[in-house]
Amino acid sequence: MFHAGIIIKEELQKRGKTVTWFAEKMCCTRTHAHKIFRKQHLDTDILLRASLVLECNLFAIIAQRISS
């Protein structure tokens, strides 16, 4: 099983970026960013936007974790 929000938070931390930075790039509040991190399942729109912001393919990371 995978948890999309945790994967996003892990990728954010790998890049040394803050929640405030992520929220600004996602055009949302810090509170909403934290809500994203808590969600196990996210809409593809949010995953796509987060992928672009973090400059990584979250879809591929999730697919890899599912197949592991």
N, C-alpha and C positions, 0 to 999 in steps of 0.2 A: 504494500500500500504506500501511497505517497501523500504528502501534505504540501499543496502548492504554495501556500503562504510561507511555510518554513523554508522551502526551496528559494523563494524570492529573497527572504531575509538572509539566508546563507550567502547568496550571490552578492547581495548588497554589502555584507561584511567582508567578503573576499576582496571586494574592490575598494575597501576602506572608506566607503561613503556613509553619510549619516542618514537617519530617518528624515530629518528636515530637508536634506538635499533631494532624497527620493520623492518626498511629498511635493516639493516645488516642481520637479521634473514631470511628475504625474498629474500636476495641476489639481492637487487635493490638499487637505489638511493633514497634519501629523496624526491626528486622531483617526482619520480615514486610512492612512497608511498602516497604522497599527491594526486596524480591522482587517486589512488585506492580509497581513502576516498571520492573523489568527484563523483565516478561512482555509479549510482543507481543499475545497473545490472552488475554482474561480472561473468566471466567464472568459472565453477565448479573447475577447476584446481587452480585458485587463492583462491577461498573460502576454498578449502581443505588445501592448503599450509598455509593460514592464521589461519585456525583452529588448525593445528599442532603447529604453532609458538606460538599462544596464549593459547594453551592447553584448548580449548573449542570447542564445536560443533556448529559452526556457522549455519550449515544447520538446526539444531533443533531450534535455536533462530529465524531464519527467518521463519521457518514453524509455530512456535508459534505466531509470529507477524501477519502472514497471516491469521491464524485462529481466531485471536482476533477481 
